[in-house]
Amino acid sequence: MELKILKGQQLIGSALGEQIIDLDRKHMQSILDQAGLEFPEEKRRKGLQSESTFIIAFDGQEIAGYIDYLRSWTNPDYIYIGSVQIQKRYRGTGLLLMLLDRFRSLVADEDFIGFETSVQKVNTAAAKLYQKIGFKLENNPRNEASWIARAGKELLTTSPMVALIDRWRQQRH
């Protein structure tokens, strides 16, 4: 598995950018259908034009999964996690932990107070995952169908995520 770090602007109009949008659509469609929402393709394309950083895992030429993040639009003291996607066949393989480990190392020296993201309430698997790694769920005042998930900077040092990554690292060696 090879990890590459790219900025959103590098993905605009590229085949890789289209692969990411297709992956998002494929994985988000059933959740969005349950929530009664359409896939926000234009919003996602605009997201590629933002200052997002993408950590992309490749298995050969195929995207196995990725995380993208940027400074929060509502409070730049937070890092907003825009999307976490793992192809179904790579779930349970440690790929998510590999991505989180790299994410952790990339943001460790940045000046911020915490993390935030949003998750559809019908996406119970993602909500449980965020809680498992140390996020707290709050009602989203801008969208009653979603949660805002927040965690402090301690997510990088003393959260359940750290223990999971450390165990994963030990198993690899």
TILUMMI-361819 format. One record per residue (C-alpha): residue in one letter; chain; x, y, z. Coordinates in steps of 0.001 Angstrom, whole numbers, plus 500000, padded with zeros to 6 digits. Each point is the difference from the previous one (the first is absolute). Example, Ala and Ser with C-alpha at 12.3 -4.5 7.8 and 13.67 -1.06 7.14 Angstrom:
BEGIN
SITE rest kette      X      Y      Z
SITE    A     A 512300 495500 507800
SITE    S     A 501370 503440 499340
//
This chain:
BEGIN
SITE rest kette      X      Y      Z
SITE    M     A 500000 500000 500000
SITE    E     A 501404 503400 499043
SITE    L     A 498875 503250 501629
SITE    K     A 500090 503284 498102
SITE    I     A 499298 503474 501371
SITE    L     A 498315 502367 497541
SITE    K     A 498277 503368 500192
SITE    G     A 496454 500291 498719
SITE    Q     A 501075 502375 497229
SITE    Q     A 502249 497257 498592
SITE    L     A 496909 497850 499477
SITE    I     A 497866 502499 498070
SITE    G     A 499141 498716 496553
SITE    S     A 502178 496915 500412
SITE    A     A 499079 496342 499670
SITE    L     A 500971 499603 503657
SITE    G     A 497557 502734 501012
SITE    E     A 497242 498212 498083
SITE    Q     A 500908 496717 501714
SITE    I     A 499645 501671 503387
SITE    I     A 496598 501455 499094
SITE    D     A 498887 496577 498688
SITE    L     A 501232 498309 503180
SITE    D     A 498143 502547 502136
SITE    R     A 496811 499517 498005
SITE    K     A 500266 496205 500156
SITE    H     A 500542 499907 503755
SITE    M     A 497725 502868 501011
SITE    Q     A 496987 499310 497768
SITE    S     A 498222 497490 502258
SITE    I     A 500490 502238 503054
SITE    L     A 498797 503054 498093
SITE    D     A 497004 498027 498675
SITE    Q     A 499068 499055 503584
SITE    A     A 500300 503657 501000
SITE    G     A 497913 501090 497001
SITE    L     A 502877 501969 498483
SITE    E     A 501611 500177 496583
SITE    F     A 503725 499479 499536
SITE    P     A 501453 503550 500169
SITE    E     A 502178 499710 496885
SITE    E     A 500465 503726 499429
SITE    K     A 500867 500552 503654
SITE    R     A 502491 497126 499799
SITE    R     A 501593 501483 496874
SITE    K     A 500314 503330 501807
SITE    G     A 501604 498100 502860
SITE    L     A 502744 498922 497629
SITE    Q     A 500668 503672 499323
SITE    S     A 500467 500748 503689
SITE    E     A 503123 499819 502108
SITE    S     A 499260 496348 500820
SITE    T     A 502854 497593 500516
SITE    F     A 499382 496461 498792
SITE    I     A 501788 496973 501424
SITE    I     A 499322 497367 497358
SITE    A     A 500857 496304 500296
SITE    F     A 500681 498260 496710
SITE    D     A 500078 496295 499314
SITE    G     A 501767 500141 496661
SITE    Q     A 498034 502536 497953
SITE    E     A 496789 499551 502005
SITE    I     A 498922 502290 502832
SITE    A     A 499558 497750 503026
SITE    G     A 498917 502853 502268
SITE    Y     A 500673 503557 501070
SITE    I     A 499554 502706 502591
SITE    D     A 499639 503657 499109
SITE    Y     A 500234 502902 502405
SITE    L     A 500332 503778 500202
SITE    R     A 499493 502856 502437
SITE    S     A 496363 500286 501036
SITE    W     A 498007 502684 498181
SITE    T     A 498054 500828 503176
SITE    N     A 502967 500079 502389
SITE    P     A 503561 499867 498628
SITE    D     A 501243 498862 503427
SITE    Y     A 498605 496586 499009
SITE    I     A 501120 497563 497337
SITE    Y     A 496975 498807 498050
SITE    I     A 500070 496427 498730
SITE    G     A 498183 500236 496683
SITE    S     A 499771 496331 499138
SITE    V     A 501276 496578 500957
SITE    Q     A 499447 497323 497383
SITE    I     A 501243 496408 499970
SITE    Q     A 499172 497632 497136
SITE    K     A 497929 497119 501389
SITE    R     A 502615 497335 499239
SITE    Y     A 502598 501912 502080
SITE    R     A 497828 500434 503077
SITE    G     A 501308 498092 502995
SITE    T     A 503508 499794 498511
SITE    G     A 501595 502776 502050
SITE    L     A 499827 502487 497121
SITE    L     A 497940 502451 502044
SITE    L     A 502598 499868 502776
SITE    M     A 502784 500556 497454
SITE    L     A 498178 503097 498718
SITE    L     A 499280 501265 503523
SITE    D     A 503635 499472 500972
SITE    R     A 501185 502105 497065
SITE    F     A 497318 502618 500686
SITE    R     A 501152 500166 503608
SITE    S     A 503611 500594 498978
SITE    L     A 499058 502658 497430
SITE    V     A 497960 502151 502394
SITE    A     A 501980 499433 503217
SITE    D     A 502045 503192 499711
SITE    E     A 497171 502240 498810
SITE    D     A 498487 502632 502279
SITE    F     A 496355 499056 500666
SITE    I     A 497730 499070 502906
SITE    G     A 498073 497047 498597
SITE    F     A 498309 498077 497241
SITE    E     A 496506 500039 498591
SITE    T     A 498019 498288 497308
SITE    S     A 496382 499308 499209
SITE    V     A 498334 496630 499666
SITE    Q     A 496495 499140 498894
SITE    K     A 497954 498650 502921
SITE    V     A 498922 497028 497868
SITE    N     A 503682 499100 499536
SITE    T     A 500146 498171 503306
SITE    A     A 503188 498077 499091
SITE    A     A 501946 503239 499422
SITE    A     A 498523 501611 503131
SITE    K     A 501102 496992 502083
SITE    L     A 503467 500085 498432
SITE    Y     A 500451 503697 500801
SITE    Q     A 498910 499374 503587
SITE    K     A 502322 496979 500271
SITE    I     A 503037 502085 499062
SITE    G     A 499149 502857 502371
SITE    F     A 497478 502374 498387
SITE    K     A 496897 501291 501770
SITE    L     A 496789 500389 497985
SITE    E     A 497951 503203 500196
SITE    N     A 496831 501087 498240
SITE    N     A 500767 501982 496870
SITE    P     A 498150 503341 500188
SITE    R     A 500289 500410 496202
SITE    N     A 498685 496522 499120
SITE    E     A 497803 497949 502301
SITE    A     A 500703 496831 497949
SITE    S     A 503685 500025 500937
SITE    W     A 502267 500056 503018
SITE    I     A 503008 502187 500517
SITE    A     A 502791 497817 501334
SITE    R     A 502674 501851 502008
SITE    A     A 503185 499011 501757
SITE    G     A 502773 501985 501634
SITE    K     A 503624 499961 498946
SITE    E     A 500540 497240 502577
SITE    L     A 498602 497698 497317
SITE    L     A 503629 499900 498789
SITE    T     A 501534 499012 503331
SITE    T     A 497643 498428 502549
SITE    S     A 496858 498895 498165
SITE    P     A 498817 496465 499225
SITE    M     A 501263 500626 496435
SITE    V     A 503596 500120 501266
SITE    A     A 499674 496589 501663
SITE    L     A 498480 498512 496838
SITE    I     A 502801 501395 497830
SITE    D     A 502678 498837 502440
SITE    R     A 498570 496435 500030
SITE    W     A 499823 500042 496194
SITE    R     A 503647 501123 499775
SITE    Q     A 501107 497202 502366
SITE    Q     A 498151 497374 497952
SITE    R     A 501734 501174 496822
SITE    H     A 503490 499510 501459
//
